[in-house]
């Protein structure tokens, strides 16, 4: 018998942990800890979870959040459900169970979101037909996975230019701060907010998001300090024993001679993964194929493997989706 659940407290915690440990699609973002983190930020997002079981054995879990632009005029057109990492699935989940999971997800979110988007960090190709039957369209999207099984592997695959940037940065006084103070966190957030306002041009979570994230034992803020000022850094979350995910990264590149904070920050994350027995460093996205994307060029020089695991998209409200998509495109051109 196949059943599904949408109340987090009714999902067996032991089975959930076991599924995370066993599944090839596991990420930090599909853990109970991730759900609880989202739930701690009610002013920013509304968490959701859907789980499916077959004969009482947990087969799949989807964790995500609903968010929108806080501008009153934009809220109605920007309600979106985001599933970072993609669904957590038993490697042997049946098509019927997966269909039930996706149908329950659609039913749970249909009235609350304009669209549902899963940002996949693992390979879901074996289930593509099932997703498409359930109304989820595949969207090509690239990513880099860096092999961090050993420091020697990292060094052998790192690009020459990137090695030079890191070497000169450390030589001329930049240092990596693994346990930053609150003041240093504020300095980093100011840099990140400037980046999102001037280049990324998409909303950045408020300060409280990063403040709460810093409290988690599985989060790692690796900041770059130079002349007693934070000039860059990376924010990562860890699926212990598996993967370190680089969620945010920024740096004041080009402002200091021989100092390359963005490169040093990402390199610090890569080394952190290797030193803490996490054999993969996930760069969490490298844009869409066949489109110029400077961030992809930056990420490519760290010796990672380019993968295309894509995204699944289900549009709940087509008219509002079209209006919102047009608005985002116009905003990025300003």
N, C-alpha and C positions, 0 to 999 in steps of 0.2 A: 504494500500500500504506500502511495506517495502522498506526503503532506507538506505543507509549507507554513512558515511562521514569520510574522512581521513585528513581534515584540522581542526586544533583545534579551529580556530577563527569562524568556521561555526557551532560549536556545541553549542546549547543553554546553557548558563552558569547556568541559574536558574534551568533548568531541570536536569542538571548534578548534581548540589548540592542536589536537591530533591532526586535523585536516590541514591546518597551516603547516605543520611539520612534514606532512606527506605529499602535499600537492605540488605539482610542477608549476602551477599558476599562483603560488603564494607570494604575497607582498605584505609589507608592514601595513599598508592602507586597507587591508581586508581583515585585520585583527580586531579583537574586542578593544584593545587599547586605542586603536584609531577611532573606533566608534565613540568611546568615552571622551576622547579629546574633542571630537566634533561637538558632542553633547555639552561640553563645558563652555561652549561659545554660542549661546542661544541668540545673542544680539547680532551675530554674523551669519549663522547658518542653522539649518534644521537637519539633523542626521536622520538617516533611515537605514533599515536593515531588512533583508528578505532572505530566508533560509529554506532549503528544501531537504527533506529526508525521504529515504526509501526503506520501508520496513524498520523504522526508528533509527537508521544509520544516516548521519548527516552527510549529504552529498554535494551541497553547494551553498555558498553564502555571498551575498552582495551587500557591501557597505558603501555608503556615500553620503552626500549632503546636498540639500537644496539651498541655493543662495541667489541673490539678486542685487542689482545696483541699489544703493541706499537713497539715491536721488528719487524723491516721490514721483517725479514725472517719468522716470525710467523703470521703476520697479515692475510695472505690469508687463513690460516687454523684455525683461531680462531674467525671469525666473527659470532657473536651469538646475537639473539634477546631475551631479558629477560623481562618477565612480572612478576614482584614481586607482590605477593598477590593473583594472579589469576584475571580473568576478573570480572568486576563489572556488575552484571546482575539484572534485575528486577526479583523478585521472581516468577512472572507469565509470564516470557518471553516464547513465543511460540517456538517450535522446529524449525519452518521455519525461524524465526527471528534469532535464535542462529546460525543456519546453515549459514545464510547470513553473520552474523558477523564473524564467523570463516573463511569462504571462502574469505571474504574481507581482513582479517588479513593475510592469506596465500598469496593472490595476492599482497598485499602491500609489503611483506617482501621477497618474493621468490627469487628475484635477489640480495638481499642485505645481507642475512644471511645464514649460513650453517644450522642452526636449530633455531626453536622457542621453548622456554621453559617457561611454566608458573609455578610459585612456589606458590602453593595454601595454603592459610591460613584459608580457610573455606571449608565447605562441598559442593562438586559439584557432588555427587553421583547420584542425580536425573537426571543429564544431561549427564551421562557417555556415553550412546549409541550415543547421538548426536555428542559429541566430537570424538568418535571413527569413526563414519561415515565420519567425516570431516578430517580424517587422523591424529588425535592426539592420541598417545598411552599413556596409563596410566602408570606412574612410581611410585611405592610405595615410600613414604617418610613420616617420622614421625615428630611430633612437640609437644610442650607442651603449653597448655593454662592454665594460672594461674588465679584463681578466685580472683579478687581484689575488690569485691563489698564492703568489709569492712575490717578494720585492724584486727578485731577479727578472721575473716575467715583466713586471711593470717597466723596469729600466730598459729592457731589451726592445720594447715596443714604443716607447716614448719618442716622439719626433725630435729631431736634432734642434730645431728652433725652439721648441718648448723646453728642452733640457737647458739650453742656453739662457732662456728667460728666467727659469727657476734658479739656476746657479748664480746669475748676476744679482737677482733680487735678494737672495740670502747673503751673498757676499757683501752687498752694499747696505745691509742693515735692516731689511725687512724680517720680521719674525712671525711665526704662527702662534696664535693664542688659543689654546684648547679649552680653557675655562674662563671665559670673559666675565668681566664685571658688568653690572647693570648699566653703567655709563658707557662702557664699550659696546654693549648691545644697542643702546640708543644711537650711538654714532653709526653703527652698521645699518640700522633701520633707516636712518636719514639717507644714506647712500642708496639703499635699495628703493626707497620711495622716489628719489630723484630719477633713478633709472626707469621705473615704471611710468612716471609722468612724462618723461622726455623721449623715451625710445620705445619701450614696450607698448605703452598706451592702452593698457588694460588695468582694471582695478587691482590694487594690492590690498591684502588684508590689513586691518588696523594694527597698531602696536600690540594690543592685548593678545592677538593671535600668537605673536612671536614670544611674548612674555609667558604665556601658558605652555607653548611648545618647549621652551627652554627648561621647564620643570620636569619634563618626561625623562626617564632614565635612558630611553632609546633614542633621544634626539642628541645631535652633536653639532655645536656651533664652533666652527673653526675659522677664526678671524685673523686678518693680516694687519699687523701693526707696524708703523714706520714713523719714526720721530715722535713717538708717544701719541700717535693718532691712528685710529682705525681707518684703513683706506680700502678695505675689501673683506671678503669672507664668503663662506659657504655654509648653508644650513642643510644638514642631512638627518635622515631617520634610518634606523637599523632594524632589519629582520635578522636577529642574531644567528650567526652561523651560516647565513645565506647571502644577504645582499645589503649594501649600503646605498641609499637613494639620495641623490643630490637634488633637493627640493628647490632651493634658491641659491643664487650665486651672483656676486657683483664685485666691481672693483674700479678704482679710479685709474684706469689704464691710460697711459700717455701723459700723465701729469707729473711724473717723477722720472728722472733719468735712471735707466737701468733697473727700474722697479716695475714689476708686472703682477699686480695684486690678484687679478682674476685667475691667471695661470697658477700662481702659487697656492691660491685657495683651493682650486680643484685638485691640484696635485696633493695637497695636504689631505683632502678627503680620500683620494685613491690610496695613499699610503696608510691612512687610518684603517681602511677596510682590510688591507693586507696584514697589518699588525694586530688586528683583532679577529682574525680567522673568518673573514667574510670574503668568499672567493669571487664575488662580483660587485662591481661599482656601476650602478645604474644612473645614467645621466638624464633620465626622465624627459626625453623628447629632443628631436632634432629637425622639426619642421616637416612639411609635406614634400614628396618627391617632385622633381622637375621645377622647383621654385628656388630662387636664390635666397639664401638664409645665412647671414653672417655668423650666427651662433653655431650653425652646423660646422662651418669651417673651423671655428675655434675648438669645438669639441673633438673634431676629427684628429687633431694633432696629439691626442693623449693615448693613441694606440688602441682604441676600442674597436669592437666589431660593429659595423653598421647593420642594424636589423630593421625590418618593417613588420611590426606587429599591429599597427593600425589602431583604429578606434571603431567602436560600434555606436551608431547614432539612431535613436528612435525619436521621431518628431511627434509630439503629442498634439500640438496646435500649429498646423502648417502656416496659417495666415500670420499669426504673431511671430512665428519663427522667421518668416521672410522679412517682416518689418525689422525685427531685432538684428538679423544678419546684415541688412543694409545699413542700419545705424552704426554697427561696429566698424564696418568698412569706411564709412564717412569719418568716424572719430579718429581712425588711425591715419587718415590723410591730412588731418588738421595739423 
